[in-house]
Amino acid sequence: MSSPTPIPAAAPSPTPFDGRLAVGLFGVLIAALISGINDRVTEITLIDSLGVFGLGHDEGTWISTAYAAAEVSAMLIAPWLAITFSIRRFAIAVTVVFTLLGVIIPMSPNLQTLLVLRVLQGLAGGALPPLLMTVALRFLPWNIKLYGLSAYALTATFGPNLAMPLAALWTEQSDWRLVFWQIVPAGLVGAALIAYGLPQDPLRLERFMQADWMGAALGMGWISMLVIALSQGERLDWLASPIIVAMLMGVAVCLPLFLLNEWYHPLPLFKLQLLKRRNFAYGLSTLCLFVIVATAGSAIPAAYLMEIHHYRPQQVMPIALMIALPQLVLAPLVAFVINRHWLDSRYVLAGGLILLTIACIGASFITSDWIREDFYALQVLHAIGQPMVVVPLLKNATGVIAPMEGPFASAMVNALRGMSAVVAGSAVENFITQREHFHSNVLLDAVGSRWHTLSPLVTQGSVAELAERVRGQALVLSFSDAFLALLLIIAVLFLILLTLPKRAYPPQPPVQP
């Protein structure tokens, strides 16, 4: 690890912390959490929703793709809009719009209307997580800033893992429309708390004269095209599809132009110069890779139980809850621990990576005999390890960010984190599919080599049973390979930890003149 740097002096907080600000921050947290939960719940329950709308699988995938592209694109521009219209005013508006769209979507009369409404909801929902980080960096005083960042960490650890239990609740125990309507009470409460608690900044409409219009067009363009390519690539056979080829070519053109524009623009959406600060570059790269590990940590056990043992979401629910619920205590606890001058938070982060490594090694020994209870100990390791990684990396990354730079940092962190979530989902699914094909071919070759001795004993029914057993074993082996692949990502995280970040001290009180 790099040598420590002198303890920096923190900039004074622009607003004294009081109870009203705590209420406002809690409102933004609620809004950000329901945004992530809505995304995951609707994705999990897609099959049930398609039947109600009378849509097929291919049409359903485009609904998910459109939402994801809009959501990540909004993360790029939300901090700029929040500063322009004021954080309080913008947060209330997008929370209310997001909530109202949730009410309307189940009433969609056709596919076109459903697509438009989901895109609009994706734009509103994607704007909410960046606001939570922006508020924490903009308003919180030095002595509780880490606790505000631990609240943001819940959007990466608590929210996504709560989605499976909620999906099971609404689809198996209640009305399917609650998949969309579940956000309404929390959304209205969140908007009310924001209105009560957040300070009201003035409008800054003069920023439109300096707006980075080219950056917004290029940024939202390459993000949308990359999301489409990643989410539709496997279904459309990648480079065999003209659509995927066009999307990838668009990314190849727009992304370099976007980066070049952001480097020279006086008021960019991405302030790339922040990457010169080693701790910010470390936090950004680590968060992107961690999202893949965290996503797979709950997605792979759930997929295994559903595919091999045909569990319903309600039966998988305890697996997700074992990661989700402890975060409400562990995230602020980790913030409390690392908010000490004598403790180097890099060692806490390394401890979290070690726990995740042990969990992945243990899970790689998976067999077809494993049931839900066999995952419990491994999920406990994930529950403890994930906040030990996320909270310290946020401390390291934001410790070098001044309050006025918060919107730039928030746009970069959230847009790339959102893109990483799309990459994670696509990578895990495609990796398991490819490994299943590989193992199926190997197993079928082994069966074929002994077919001359087995064929006299084989009946039509036993052939079907044999094919099903081969597929099941191939899936189990592919899940094992997926856990081993996660070890490679964790190894990269260790390498980055050992080489890039400097020691970050807790925030300090402002220097008195």
Disulfide bonds with the S-S distance in Angstrom:
none
